[in-house]
Amino acid sequence: MNLFEKITNGTEKISIIGLGYVGMPIAVAFANKINVIGFDVNKNKINLYKAGVDPTKEVGNDIIQSTTVDFTSDENRLKDAKFHIVAVPTPVNSDHTPDLTPVESASRTLGRNLTKGSIVIFESTVYPGVTEEICVPILENESGLICGRDFKVGYSPERINPGDKVHRLETIVKVVAGMDEETLDIASKVYELVVDVGVHRAESIQVAEAAKVIENAQRDINIAFMNELSIIFNKMGIDTNAVLKAAGTKWNFLNFSPGLVGGHCIGVDPYYLTYKAEQLGYHSQIILSGRKINDDMGKYIAENTVKKMIKANKQIKGAKVAIFGFTFKENTPDVRNTRVIDVIKELEEYGVEVKIVDPVADKEDLWREYHIEPCDVKDIEGVDAVIFAVPHEEFKAITLEDMKKMFRSTSEIHADMIDEVSATKESHLSMKQNDCVLIDVKGMFNRQEAESSFLYWRL
């Protein structure tokens, strides 16, 4: 009887190491079929899961409350499993080099509790070679076991799209690789338990690692192209969204749009590939050019906000700006590597006071990582500009009329000037779009309607 058969008949368990936006949906899916140990070093997170609360909002509180996942922060419990899935984040350092600390730490933890006959599958996004050249030696050193004899390894990159309720674990083909045919076969069959559309058996672990890292590099480059087009069309006075809508009528035109590119995948993964290329003596041109464009978009948005405020006769130093949305993408609480922070920092360089509204963002992470405390919508008043940075569903109920109430009135702005000019107070109050600056990064509002009431700009 092989390991797959033991797992399916309940005599062996699997473990998921890392219960975040990727690990939690995997753990819950497997728990519907087999015995699962869900491990995370974050005790507070484990306590939330045990209490039936899903801080990731990926599966929902109801499912967390009913799942049979055995949640634990006790690493010794990993000894009770024979099939391990490592799903920890792989960020980058401030100099854009890979930060392998989480995957190395997870490997050490698992290595201390690894038993003979186990299979270890890594899901974390890495550059080709990390699984076999970095993780395997750590597992061997910590466990005293020999890879290939006492335990086996494989790689199956995560493809979960946070906040996406359509493309889920069950509906995305799973790429699976193993160090040998036996490992590949067992790992594939295990994943087939939960992936309805099946698996793709990759030729090698490095092929699977490379496949994952280029998926997001390709998307990053395409978005960079859209961002560059936005910059060009802005100089021409052409609406980018209108151009893309027209071009999109052709069957083979790719559907991408401009915007801020952050998060733990698209804004990070390309650097893993270019780092490995640099080690081999090749300096990436297209990938890094795309990265530079996308990394500069926060500054670009802030600069255009300031330009519009100047056009509206606002005093920049001391001005107040409200930014709606802080997470790296819509409808997810994840604030990791959000590029909205670039907009904030650039505005603050001009002496602008920034207020953040984001009912979706994880408030603890907001404070821990950025020292930002969000405001409620009702607290936004007397501002000089509003930026809609992330199109959360919660924001779609906000109307243009609602927004007008958030701005500092013309009478407030010009009170100290009224005695110096001949115009009456009423003439100042008659100002419309020249008074209110609305920056709509993702095009949430109808352009014509917005331009009738605001000094409006979007990518």
Residue pairs with C-beta under 8 A, 6 or more apart in sequence:
2 182
2 186
3 12
3 82
3 83
3 117
3 119
3 186
4 185
4 186
4 189
4 190
6 12
6 82
7 13
7 14
7 34
7 35
7 82
7 83
7 190
8 33
8 34
8 193
10 34
10 35
12 35
12 81
12 82
12 83
13 34
13 35
13 36
13 37
13 80
13 81
13 82
13 83
14 30
14 34
14 35
14 36
14 37
14 81
14 82
14 83
14 84
14 85
14 190
15 36
15 37
15 38
15 39
15 77
15 78
15 80
15 81
15 83
15 84
15 85
16 23
16 26
16 27
16 30
16 36
16 37
16 38
16 39
16 69
16 85
16 87
17 23
17 39
17 40
17 78
17 84
17 85
17 86
17 87
17 88
17 106
17 109
17 110
18 39
18 40
18 86
18 87
18 88
18 89
18 102
18 106
18 124
19 27
19 38
19 39
19 40
19 45
19 46
19 49
19 71
19 87
20 40
20 56
20 87
20 88
20 89
21 56
21 58
21 160
21 162
21 264
21 332
21 334
22 87
22 123
22 158
22 160
23 38
23 40
23 85
23 87
23 88
23 123
24 38
24 49
24 54
24 56
24 58
24 59
25 58
25 59
25 160
25 168
25 169
26 85
26 87
26 123
26 158
26 160
26 169
26 194
27 36
27 38
27 67
27 69
28 59
28 63
28 64
28 67
28 69
29 169
29 170
29 194
30 36
30 193
30 194
31 67
31 68
31 69
32 194
33 193
33 194
34 193
35 68
35 70
36 68
36 69
36 70
37 69
37 70
37 72
37 77
37 78
37 80
37 81
38 49
38 69
38 70
38 71
38 72
39 72
39 73
39 74
39 75
39 77
39 78
40 46
40 71
40 73
41 73
41 75
41 105
41 109
42 73
43 73
45 55
46 71
46 72
46 73
48 54
48 55
49 64
49 69
49 71
50 71
52 61
52 64
52 65
53 61
53 64
54 60
54 61
54 63
54 64
55 333
55 362
56 162
56 333
56 334
57 163
57 332
57 333
57 360
58 160
58 162
58 163
70 77
75 109
75 112
75 113
76 113
78 84
78 109
78 110
78 113
78 114
79 113
79 115
81 118
82 115
82 117
82 118
82 119
83 118
83 119
83 121
83 186
83 190
84 110
84 114
84 118
84 119
84 120
84 121
85 121
85 123
85 156
86 103
86 106
86 107
86 110
86 120
86 121
86 122
86 123
86 124
86 135
87 123
87 124
87 158
88 102
88 103
88 105
88 106
88 124
89 102
89 124
89 264
89 336
90 98
90 99
90 100
90 102
90 103
90 124
90 125
90 126
90 264
90 268
90 272
91 99
91 102
91 264
91 268
91 336
91 337
92 98
92 99
92 268
92 271
92 272
93 99
96 271
96 275
96 291
97 271
97 275
98 126
98 127
98 271
98 272
98 275
100 126
100 130
100 134
102 124
103 122
103 124
103 126
103 130
103 134
103 135
104 134
104 135
104 138
106 124
107 134
107 135
107 138
107 139
107 142
108 138
108 142
110 120
110 139
110 142
111 138
111 139
111 140
111 141
111 142
111 143
112 142
112 143
114 120
114 139
114 142
114 143
114 145
114 151
116 145
116 150
116 151
117 150
117 151
118 151
118 152
119 151
119 152
119 153
119 154
119 183
119 186
119 187
120 135
120 139
120 151
120 152
120 153
120 154
121 153
121 154
121 155
121 156
121 187
122 130
122 131
122 135
122 153
122 154
122 155
122 156
123 155
123 156
123 157
123 158
124 158
125 157
125 158
125 212
125 213
125 216
125 265
125 268
125 269
125 272
126 209
126 213
126 272
127 209
127 213
127 272
127 273
127 275
127 276
128 206
128 207
128 209
128 210
128 213
128 276
129 206
129 209
129 276
130 209
131 153
131 155
131 205
131 209
132 153
132 179
132 205
132 206
135 153
136 147
136 153
139 145
139 147
139 151
139 153
140 146
140 147
143 150
143 151
145 151
147 153
147 179
148 179
148 180
152 178
152 179
152 180
152 182
152 183
153 178
153 179
153 183
153 205
154 176
154 177
154 178
154 179
154 183
154 184
154 187
154 205
155 176
155 177
155 205
155 208
155 209
156 174
156 175
156 176
156 177
156 187
156 191
156 208
157 175
157 208
157 209
157 211
157 212
158 212
159 172
159 174
159 175
159 212
159 215
160 168
160 169
160 172
161 167
162 263
162 329
162 332
162 334
163 329
163 330
163 331
163 332
169 194
169 195
170 194
170 195
170 196
170 197
171 196
171 197
172 195
172 197
173 195
173 197
173 198
173 199
173 200
174 191
174 195
174 198
174 199
174 200
175 199
175 200
175 202
175 208
175 211
175 212
176 184
176 187
176 188
176 191
176 199
176 200
176 201
176 202
176 208
177 184
177 187
177 201
177 202
177 203
177 204
177 205
177 207
177 208
177 209
178 184
178 185
178 186
178 187
178 188
178 205
179 205
184 201
188 199
188 201
191 199
192 198
192 199
202 208
202 211
210 273
212 269
213 269
213 270
213 272
213 273
214 273
215 269
216 265
216 266
216 268
216 269
216 270
217 269
217 270
217 273
217 287
219 256
219 266
220 261
220 266
220 267
220 269
220 270
220 287
220 290
220 291
220 294
221 286
221 287
221 290
222 254
222 256
223 256
223 257
223 258
223 259
223 261
223 266
223 290
223 294
224 261
224 289
224 290
224 291
224 293
224 294
225 256
225 290
226 240
226 244
226 256
226 257
226 258
226 259
227 258
227 259
227 261
227 293
227 294
227 297
227 459
228 293
229 240
229 243
229 258
230 240
230 258
230 459
231 300
233 239
233 240
233 243
234 240
234 304
234 459
239 447
240 258
240 458
240 459
241 257
241 443
241 447
241 458
244 257
247 253
248 255
257 442
257 443
258 297
258 459
259 297
259 441
259 442
259 459
260 294
260 297
260 298
260 301
260 328
260 338
260 339
260 340
260 342
260 343
260 389
260 441
261 267
261 294
261 297
261 339
262 328
262 329
262 336
262 337
262 338
262 339
262 340
263 328
263 329
263 334
263 336
263 337
263 338
264 328
264 334
264 336
264 337
267 294
267 295
267 328
267 337
267 339
268 337
270 287
270 288
270 290
270 291
271 291
273 284
273 287
274 284
274 287
274 288
274 291
277 283
277 284
278 284
294 339
295 339
295 342
297 339
297 342
298 339
298 340
298 341
298 342
298 343
298 345
298 346
299 342
299 343
299 346
301 343
301 387
301 389
301 439
301 441
301 459
302 342
302 343
302 346
302 347
302 350
303 346
304 439
304 457
305 321
305 343
305 347
305 385
305 387
305 437
305 439
305 457
306 316
306 347
306 350
306 352
308 385
308 437
308 439
308 455
308 457
309 316
309 319
309 384
309 385
309 437
310 316
311 434
311 455
312 384
312 434
312 435
312 436
312 437
312 455
313 413
313 434
314 384
314 385
314 413
314 437
316 350
316 351
316 352
317 350
317 351
317 352
318 351
318 352
318 353
319 351
319 352
319 353
319 384
319 385
320 352
320 353
320 354
320 355
320 382
320 383
320 384
320 408
321 347
321 352
321 353
321 354
321 355
321 383
321 384
321 385
321 386
321 387
322 354
322 355
322 356
322 357
322 375
322 380
322 383
322 385
322 386
322 387
322 406
323 340
323 343
323 344
323 354
323 355
323 356
323 357
323 386
323 387
323 389
324 357
324 358
324 386
324 387
324 388
324 389
324 390
324 392
324 395
324 398
325 340
325 357
325 358
325 360
325 388
325 389
325 390
325 391
325 392
325 395
326 335
326 338
326 340
326 341
326 356
326 358
326 361
326 366
326 372
326 374
326 389
326 390
327 333
327 334
327 335
327 338
327 340
327 358
327 360
327 361
327 390
327 392
328 334
328 335
328 336
328 337
328 338
328 339
328 340
329 390
330 390
330 391
330 392
330 393
331 360
331 392
331 393
332 360
333 360
333 361
333 362
333 365
334 362
334 365
335 361
335 362
335 365
335 366
335 369
335 370
336 365
336 369
340 389
340 390
341 370
343 387
343 389
344 354
344 356
347 354
348 354
355 375
355 379
355 380
355 383
356 366
356 372
356 374
356 375
357 374
357 375
357 376
357 377
357 380
358 366
358 374
358 390
358 392
359 374
359 376
359 377
359 392
359 394
360 392
360 394
361 374
363 373
363 374
366 372
366 373
366 374
367 373
377 398
380 386
380 406
381 405
381 406
382 406
382 407
382 408
382 412
383 406
383 407
383 408
384 407
384 408
384 437
385 436
385 437
385 438
385 439
386 403
386 406
386 407
386 436
386 437
386 438
386 439
387 439
387 441
388 395
388 438
388 439
388 440
388 441
388 442
388 444
388 445
389 441
389 442
390 441
390 442
391 442
391 444
395 444
396 444
400 445
400 449
400 450
400 453
400 454
403 436
403 438
403 454
404 436
404 453
407 435
407 436
409 429
410 428
410 429
410 431
410 435
411 425
411 428
411 429
413 435
414 428
418 425
418 428
432 452
432 453
433 451
433 452
433 453
433 454
433 455
433 456
434 455
435 455
436 453
436 454
436 455
437 454
437 455
437 457
438 445
438 450
438 454
438 455
438 456
438 457
439 456
439 457
439 458
440 450
440 456
440 457
440 458
441 458
441 459
442 458
442 459
443 458
443 459
445 456
447 456
447 458
450 456
